[in-house]
Amino acid sequence: MLEDVERFNEWWTTGKVRKELAPPFKRRLFRSVLEGLDDRQILILTGLRRVGKTTLLYQTIEHLLETLDPERILYFSFEDSTAGPKEVMELYEKRILKKPLEEAGRVYAFFDEIQYARNWAATIKQFYDLYPNLKFFLSGSSSLLLSKEALEKLAGRFFFLELKPLTFLEFLEMKGMNTERLESSPRQVETYFFDYLRKSGFPEIAGWENEIKIVEYIRNSVVDRVVFKDVPLIFRSRDAVLLSQIVGAILSRPGSIVNVNSLSRDLGKSKITVSNYLKFLETSLLIRSLSNFRPSFAASSRKLKKFYPATPSLIFSFSRETFERNFGAVLETYVANVLDAHYYFREGKKEIDIILKNGSMLPVEVKENVSERDVELFSRLVRDVGAEKGIMVSLNQEMKRKDVEVLPAYFIERFGYSGRPELPAFAAHNP
């Protein structure tokens, strides 16, 4: 195992991280990671596969190497290893530090894909409690990192950060654009937006042009890894074919309301099995669900959830035909994820794509092309649900009519990067 550990930590001999491992472009979350360097607590970083978690860890290591002895920085990935964190730490202490951990000064341990290690939470808790000088960074491609067991063992000992798929603003920054002046070049921004949607979320392919390679990358490195490796291994589920069928159903009809009873009949599986597999896929961060919001009860219905892929490029990787023919659903997928939506509204024939709750209620409707009639009908729905105003998101239109504001999809991120926009920000735009 020593050979593997040394291979992961080449800075012990070179004093630096290779540029291909720590590229110069940094995700916006990088600043939040640096702010936690001096905290005692464990930093847990999670996110969908290939969104840049490992790169973020390497960039943090690169930053630490500016002032720290290289041997006081440990990195290890558990994805393809049978070793556990205790074995790695003991080897590191004896063969690299060559002194007891408590005498080594400030030490940083970066453990990647930690969810693959058995009983990792108990081991990390033990080392955390014994060695206040030891700072842990843990990453994983599943929100299982925050399972009930892990939460109980690490209670009060960690901070949590989720690295979202690469945003459009970050994509533009990678292209060298000034994201503070997007209104001055709408044609250019819209062109880049179309390009972004095909490969949204994944920094490694942001500059790729070959659509066949883009599709293969997303299928092989993201979808198939979740379906055939992550979910079966973590949840001990054996029916990868069923998982693949459920993923296909969501990618072919993004934003559709899923009736578990009907879906289970169509797939020839029990309702409980299909429901569990949907939860597994959501935990893997490959998909997200929205519940039906009930204004009259200030609650939501658990039945008939809407499901979306975690990023629009997953639709493109599944079917270019679906991506182009149902572009409105692609835009809706983008908006639902950018706004970190949790609710939609449906009652009888009345339906609103997204309901945001942040103190007050904000209905959001997504349509590729918005007419005056669309605005009028949506305005009625806004009043019906008791909201003061509503937002319509189009491909490239911008206007304001009484209680409804229409915005281009590529401007949505500007109103609350965190994914939970402050409601007044919408009203402040285009007064």
C-alpha positions in Angstrom: 0.0 0.0 0.0 3.0 2.3 0.6 3.5 2.5 -3.2 -0.1 3.6 -3.8 0.1 6.2 -1.1 3.3 7.6 -2.5 1.9 7.7 -6.0 -1.1 9.8 -4.8 1.3 12.2 -3.0 4.0 13.0 -5.5 4.5 16.5 -3.8 6.4 14.7 -1.1 9.2 14.5 -3.6 8.4 17.2 -6.1 7.1 19.8 -3.8 4.2 20.7 -6.1 1.0 19.5 -7.7 1.0 18.8 -11.4 -0.9 21.4 -13.4 -3.1 18.8 -15.1 -4.3 17.9 -11.6 -4.8 21.4 -10.4 -5.7 23.6 -13.4 -5.6 27.4 -13.1 -9.4 27.8 -13.4 -11.1 27.5 -10.0 -14.7 26.9 -9.2 -16.4 29.6 -7.1 -16.7 27.1 -4.2 -12.9 27.2 -3.9 -13.1 30.4 -1.9 -15.4 28.7 0.6 -13.0 25.8 0.9 -10.1 28.1 1.7 -12.2 29.9 4.3 -12.4 26.6 6.2 -8.7 25.7 6.2 -8.1 26.9 9.8 -11.4 25.4 11.2 -11.2 22.5 13.5 -14.2 20.8 11.9 -14.0 18.2 9.1 -15.0 19.6 5.7 -17.2 17.3 3.7 -17.4 17.9 0.0 -20.0 16.1 -2.1 -21.4 16.4 -5.6 -22.3 14.5 -8.8 -19.5 12.6 -10.5 -17.1 14.6 -12.7 -18.2 18.0 -11.5 -14.6 18.8 -10.1 -14.4 17.6 -6.5 -11.0 15.9 -6.9 -9.7 18.9 -8.8 -10.9 21.2 -6.0 -9.0 19.0 -3.4 -5.8 19.2 -5.5 -6.2 23.0 -5.9 -6.5 23.3 -2.1 -3.4 21.1 -1.7 -1.6 23.4 -4.1 -2.5 26.4 -2.0 -1.3 24.7 1.2 2.0 23.9 -0.4 2.8 27.6 -0.6 3.4 27.7 3.1 3.4 24.1 4.4 5.9 21.2 4.5 4.7 18.8 1.7 4.8 15.7 4.0 2.2 17.2 6.3 -0.4 16.9 3.4 -1.9 13.5 2.7 -4.2 12.6 -0.1 -5.8 9.2 -0.8 -8.7 8.0 -3.0 -10.7 5.0 -1.8 -12.7 4.5 -5.0 -10.6 1.5 -6.3 -8.9 0.6 -3.0 -9.6 -2.1 -0.4 -7.7 -0.1 2.2 -9.5 1.7 5.0 -8.8 5.2 6.4 -7.3 3.7 9.6 -4.7 1.7 7.6 -3.8 4.7 5.5 -3.4 7.0 8.5 -1.3 4.4 10.4 1.0 3.9 7.4 1.3 7.7 6.9 2.2 8.2 10.5 4.9 5.5 10.6 6.4 5.7 7.2 6.0 9.3 6.1 5.7 11.5 9.2 8.0 9.1 11.2 6.6 10.6 14.4 3.4 10.3 16.4 0.5 12.3 14.9 0.2 14.4 18.0 3.8 15.6 17.6 3.6 16.4 13.9 2.1 19.8 14.0 -0.8 20.8 11.7 -1.6 17.9 9.3 -4.1 17.9 6.5 -5.7 14.7 5.3 -7.7 14.7 2.0 -9.8 11.5 1.6 -11.5 11.2 -1.8 -14.6 9.0 -2.5 -14.6 8.1 1.2 -18.0 6.4 0.9 -16.3 3.4 -0.5 -14.4 2.8 2.7 -16.1 0.6 5.3 -17.0 2.2 8.6 -15.3 5.4 7.5 -17.4 7.6 9.8 -16.4 5.7 13.0 -12.7 5.8 12.0 -12.7 9.5 11.1 -14.5 10.3 14.4 -11.8 8.5 16.3 -8.9 10.3 14.7 -10.7 13.6 14.9 -11.3 13.3 18.6 -7.8 12.1 19.3 -5.8 14.6 17.3 -7.0 18.2 17.3 -4.0 19.1 15.0 -5.5 16.9 12.2 -7.7 18.5 9.6 -9.8 16.2 7.4 -11.2 17.0 4.0 -13.7 14.3 2.8 -15.3 14.0 -0.6 -17.8 11.7 -2.3 -20.1 11.5 -5.3 -23.1 10.7 -3.2 -25.1 12.5 -0.6 -24.9 9.2 1.3 -21.9 10.9 3.0 -24.6 12.5 5.1 -26.4 9.3 6.0 -28.1 9.1 9.4 -25.3 6.9 10.7 -22.6 9.4 9.6 -24.5 12.3 11.0 -24.8 10.7 14.3 -21.2 9.7 14.6 -19.8 13.1 13.3 -22.4 15.3 15.0 -20.9 18.7 15.6 -17.6 17.7 13.9 -18.1 18.7 10.3 -19.1 21.4 7.8 -20.7 20.5 4.6 -20.3 21.9 1.1 -21.9 20.6 -2.1 -20.1 21.3 -5.4 -22.9 21.8 -7.9 -22.4 21.0 -11.7 -20.5 23.7 -13.5 -22.7 26.7 -13.9 -23.2 28.8 -17.0 -21.5 31.8 -15.4 -18.5 29.6 -14.6 -18.6 28.3 -18.2 -18.4 31.9 -19.5 -15.5 32.7 -17.1 -13.7 29.7 -18.5 -14.2 31.3 -22.0 -12.7 34.5 -20.7 -16.0 36.5 -20.7 -16.8 39.3 -18.2 -19.9 37.9 -16.5 -20.7 41.4 -15.0 -21.5 42.8 -18.5 -23.6 40.1 -20.1 -26.3 42.5 -21.2 -23.9 44.2 -23.6 -23.5 41.1 -25.8 -26.7 39.1 -25.7 -26.1 37.4 -29.1 -22.7 36.1 -27.9 -24.1 35.0 -24.6 -27.0 33.1 -26.2 -24.6 31.3 -28.5 -22.5 30.2 -25.6 -25.6 29.2 -23.7 -26.6 26.7 -26.5 -23.1 25.3 -26.4 -23.1 25.1 -22.6 -26.4 23.2 -22.4 -24.9 20.3 -24.4 -22.1 19.8 -22.0 -23.4 21.6 -18.9 -22.0 20.7 -15.5 -18.7 19.1 -16.3 -15.5 21.3 -16.4 -13.3 18.8 -18.1 -15.4 18.9 -21.4 -16.2 22.7 -21.4 -13.9 23.3 -24.3 -14.8 20.1 -26.3 -16.5 20.5 -29.7 -16.8 16.8 -30.8 -20.4 15.9 -29.9 -19.7 12.1 -30.1 -16.9 12.4 -27.5 -19.1 14.7 -25.3 -21.9 12.1 -25.3 -19.5 9.2 -24.7 -17.9 11.1 -21.8 -21.1 11.8 -20.0 -22.6 8.4 -20.5 -19.4 6.5 -19.5 -18.0 8.7 -16.8 -21.2 9.9 -15.2 -24.4 8.0 -16.0 -23.0 4.5 -16.3 -20.7 4.9 -13.3 -23.7 5.9 -11.1 -26.0 3.1 -12.5 -23.5 0.2 -12.7 -21.1 1.0 -9.9 -22.1 3.6 -7.3 -25.7 2.7 -6.6 -25.2 -1.1 -6.7 -22.1 -1.0 -4.5 -23.4 1.5 -1.9 -27.1 0.4 -1.7 -26.4 -3.3 -2.4 -29.0 -3.1 -5.3 -28.5 -5.8 -7.9 -30.9 -4.8 -10.7 -28.7 -2.5 -12.8 -31.0 -3.0 -15.8 -34.0 -1.6 -13.8 -31.8 1.4 -12.7 -30.9 2.0 -16.3 -34.6 1.9 -17.3 -35.6 4.4 -14.7 -32.8 6.8 -15.7 -33.9 6.4 -19.3 -37.5 7.2 -18.4 -36.5 10.4 -16.6 -34.0 11.5 -19.3 -36.5 10.9 -22.1 -39.2 12.9 -20.3 -37.5 15.5 -18.1 -39.8 17.4 -15.8 -42.6 14.9 -16.1 -44.7 13.9 -13.2 -43.8 10.3 -12.3 -46.6 8.0 -11.1 -44.8 5.3 -9.3 -47.8 2.9 -9.6 -47.9 3.3 -13.4 -44.1 3.2 -13.8 -43.8 0.0 -11.7 -46.5 -1.7 -13.8 -44.7 -0.6 -17.0 -41.4 -2.0 -15.8 -42.9 -5.2 -14.3 -41.5 -4.4 -10.8 -43.0 -3.7 -7.4 -43.9 -0.2 -6.4 -41.6 -0.4 -3.4 -38.6 -1.4 -5.6 -39.2 1.4 -8.1 -39.7 3.9 -5.3 -36.5 2.8 -3.6 -34.5 3.0 -6.8 -35.7 6.5 -7.5 -34.5 7.4 -4.0 -31.1 5.8 -4.7 -30.7 7.8 -7.9 -31.6 11.0 -6.1 -29.1 10.2 -3.4 -26.4 9.7 -6.1 -27.3 13.3 -7.2 -28.0 12.1 -10.8 -31.6 13.3 -10.6 -33.7 15.7 -8.4 -37.4 15.6 -7.5 -40.0 18.4 -6.9 -43.0 17.8 -4.7 -46.4 19.3 -5.4 -46.9 22.4 -3.3 -50.2 23.0 -1.6 -50.7 26.7 -0.8 -53.9 26.1 1.1 -52.2 23.8 3.5 -48.7 25.4 3.4 -47.4 22.0 2.8 -46.4 19.6 -0.1 -47.8 16.4 -1.3 -45.4 13.4 -1.5 -47.4 11.8 -4.2 -46.7 12.4 -7.9 -43.3 14.0 -7.9 -41.7 15.6 -10.9 -38.2 14.4 -11.7 -35.4 16.2 -13.6 -31.8 15.2 -14.5 -29.2 17.0 -12.4 -28.0 19.0 -15.5 -29.3 19.4 -19.1 -26.3 17.7 -20.7 -27.5 14.4 -19.3 -30.5 14.7 -21.7 -28.2 15.4 -24.6 -26.1 12.3 -23.8 -29.3 10.2 -23.7 -30.8 11.5 -27.0 -29.9 14.4 -29.2 -33.4 14.1 -30.7 -35.1 14.5 -27.3 -32.8 17.4 -26.5 -33.7 19.3 -29.7 -37.3 18.3 -30.0 -38.2 19.0 -26.4 -36.0 22.1 -25.9 -38.5 23.6 -23.5 -38.0 20.7 -21.1 -34.2 21.2 -21.4 -34.6 24.9 -20.4 -36.9 23.8 -17.5 -34.3 21.3 -16.3 -31.7 24.0 -16.4 -33.9 26.5 -14.4 -35.0 23.9 -11.8 -31.4 23.0 -11.0 -30.1 26.6 -11.0 -32.8 27.7 -8.6 -32.4 24.6 -6.5 -36.2 24.1 -6.8 -38.1 21.7 -4.5 -41.7 22.4 -5.4 -44.1 22.7 -8.3 -47.8 23.4 -8.3 -50.6 21.3 -9.8 -54.3 21.4 -8.9 -56.8 20.2 -11.5 -55.9 21.9 -14.8 -53.8 24.6 -13.1 -50.0 23.9 -13.1 -46.9 26.0 -12.4 -43.5 24.6 -13.2 -41.7 25.8 -10.1 -42.6 27.3 -6.7 -39.8 28.9 -4.8 -40.3 29.4 -1.1 -38.0 31.9 0.6 -40.1 33.7 3.2 -42.7 34.5 0.5 -43.8 32.5 -2.5 -42.4 33.0 -6.0 -44.0 31.0 -8.9 -41.7 30.4 -11.9 -42.9 29.2 -15.3 -40.5 28.1 -18.1 -41.4 28.5 -21.8 -39.0 28.6 -24.7 -41.1 31.4 -26.3 -43.5 33.6 -24.3 -46.5 35.4 -25.8 -48.6 38.2 -24.3 -51.3 35.6 -23.9 -48.9 33.4 -21.9 -48.1 36.3 -19.6 -51.8 37.0 -19.0 -52.6 33.3 -18.2 -49.6 33.0 -15.9 -50.6 36.3 -14.1 -53.9 34.7 -13.2 -52.1 31.6 -11.8 -49.9 33.9 -9.8 -52.9 35.4 -8.2 -54.7 32.0 -7.7 -51.8 30.7 -5.6 -51.7 33.9 -3.5 -48.3 35.2 -4.7 -47.5 38.9 -5.2 -45.5 38.3 -8.4 -44.2 35.7 -10.7 -41.3 35.0 -13.1 -41.4 33.6 -16.6 -38.2 32.2 -18.0 -37.8 32.2 -21.8 -35.0 31.4 -24.1 -34.1 35.0 -24.9 -37.1 37.4 -24.2 -37.1 40.1 -21.6 -40.1 42.2 -20.5 -42.2 43.2 -17.5 -46.0 43.2 -17.2 -47.6 44.2 -13.9 -47.0 41.2 -11.6 -45.0 39.1 -14.1 -41.5 39.5 -15.3 -40.0 37.7 -18.2 -36.3 36.9 -18.2 -33.9 35.1 -20.6 -32.8 31.7 -19.2 -29.1 32.7 -19.4 -29.6 35.5 -16.9 -31.2 33.4 -14.2 -27.9 32.6 -12.4 -27.3 36.3 -12.0 -30.1 36.4 -9.4 -28.6 34.3 -6.6 -25.6 32.2 -7.4 -26.1 30.0 -4.4 -29.1 28.4 -6.1 -31.6 29.9 -3.6 -32.1 33.4 -5.0 -33.3 36.2 -2.8 -36.8 37.0 -4.0 -36.3 40.8 -4.1 -33.5 40.4 -6.6 -35.9 39.5 -9.3 -38.0 42.6 -8.7 -34.9 44.7 -8.6 -34.0 43.8 -12.1 -35.3 45.9 -14.9 -37.4 48.2 -12.7 
